[in-house]
Amino acid sequence: MTILLISSVCINLYSQNGNPSSDLELRLNKLSVEEKMDQLQKVHKEIFQLPHDFDYIKSTIMGEFNAYRAIHAPNFPVRENLGNDQKKIDLAFKHWISSYPMEYKLCIIKGFEIIRKYK
């Protein structure tokens, strides 16, 4: 429920302003690392629930997001390099969120932009 509320607040913020990134950044700053991880997963999930077929989402929409992320979040953990150990994955993402907060914010903001663009 909290994740949905956070997501709704961020999307509403984005849709009400021409340049909401500063408001969104302020809200993101108030979240714990756990909540930030949840928010990142929520954005990723919402992208894959957009009204497009899976191949289009994977190649075009995620391609756009991944290209942006490669430039603006070079320290983003690569899932393929982390294996299947969920604890290891969680630790890598917690470290990234804590160590590179601006990269995290840029990814979340871009995620919301993409969701809005392709909805």
N, C-alpha and C positions, 0 to 999 in steps of 0.2 A: 504494500500500500504506500509506504514512504517513497519507494522508488518511482512509482507512478506519479505521485504528487510532485516530486522533484522534477521529473521529466515534463510534466504538464506545466509547471511553473516556468521552466526554461523555455519551452516551446512558446508559451504565451508571451513571455518577455521578448522573445525573438520576433514574434509576429506583430507586436504592438509598436515597436520602435524601428526606425530606419537603421540605426547602428547600436544594437543592444549589447555588444560585446563587453562593455564596461560593467553594465548591470549584471550580466551573466557571470562575469569574472568575480564580482563581489559575492554572488550567491555561491559559486563554486568554492571560493576561499573559506566559506563557513562550513563546508562539508568535511567529515572525517575521511581518512584514507579509505576506510571500508566503504563509506557512502560514495566516494569518488570511483572506486572500483565498480560498485553496483551501477553507477551512472554510465560508466564506459560500456559495461555489458548491455545496459538498456539501449543505449544509442546504437550499438552494433546490432542488437536484436531488431530494433525498429527499422533499420536499414534493410534487413533481410525480409521484413514484413511489408515493404513497399509494394504497391500494386503493379508489379512488373514480374516477368518470369525469372526464374532462378538464374538462368544463364546470363540474362541482361544485367541483373543485379550484381552477379559475381564478376563479370567482365567489365562492364561499363561503369556502374555506380561505385562498386568497391575499387575498381581501377582508378577512378578519379580520387577517391578517398586515400587509397594507398600511395598514389603519386604525391598528393599533398603531404601526407604523413612522412614520406621518405625525405622530403625537403625540410619540413618544419618540426619533425619529431624524430631525429636520427637515432635517438637512444631508445625508441619504442621497442619493447621486447618482442622478438620474433618467435611466435608460438612453435614453429617447426623446429627451432633449436632447443626447445625446452622439454621435449618429450611429452609423456602422458601423466607425469607426476603432478597432480593438482596443487600440492603444497609448494612445489618448485615454481610452478606457473604463478601462483598467488604471490609468492615472495618476490618474484621478478617484477610483477606489475606494481606491487606495493613500493618496491625500491624505486621504480621508474616514476611513479606518482609523487613520491616524497622528494626525490632528487632532482626531478625536472618538472616542476609545477607549471611552467609556462608551456612546455610541450604538451602536457596533459590538457591544459585549458584550450590550446589551439586545436587539438584533436576533437574535443567536445564541441567547441564552437563550429568547426567544420562539419562535424557529424550532424548537428542541427540544421546547418545550411543545406546540406545534401538532402536530409529528410524533407525539408520544406520545398526544395527545388523539384524533387521527384515525386512528391505526394500527389 
